[in-house]
């Protein structure tokens, strides 16, 4: 009983410290200030687990149609390349001020399955600058973007590393 009571009080103290840290503005939310390692780990782990969970059950269409890749390329060039760059395209300078930095998709795409990429593009990712495209694009258009993303890494991998 004493152990449970001690654990309860420790949790209350930790919660109080967290609220104090937040309420008094001690945590620096400036994008120019790098995140703490533990914060980076927590947010990255949370994103990975969330995308994996919420993309379950999404069934990807065939990604091999040239017209699908071409349409995805047009969307990517106008909406994504400014932040992520691309083949022979540098990121715009404003993208270097984002925290976290947008991933280089030529490298990062191979870490995700097609359903996971679809979910990310459709829903966006909070606190990263990655917007949701759900309001402006239908599912077919989002799959076209995913089809083009696959060409960036020249990856056909369907598994997350």
Secondary structure, DSSP 8 states (H G I E B T S, - for coil): -HHHHHHHHHHHHHHHHHHHHHHTT-S---TTS---HHHHHHHHHHHHHHHHHHTTT--------HHHHHHHHHHHHHHTHHHH-BTTB---GGGGGSSS----HHHHGGGS-HHHHHHHHHH-BTTTTB---TTT--HHHHHHHHHHHHHHHT----S--
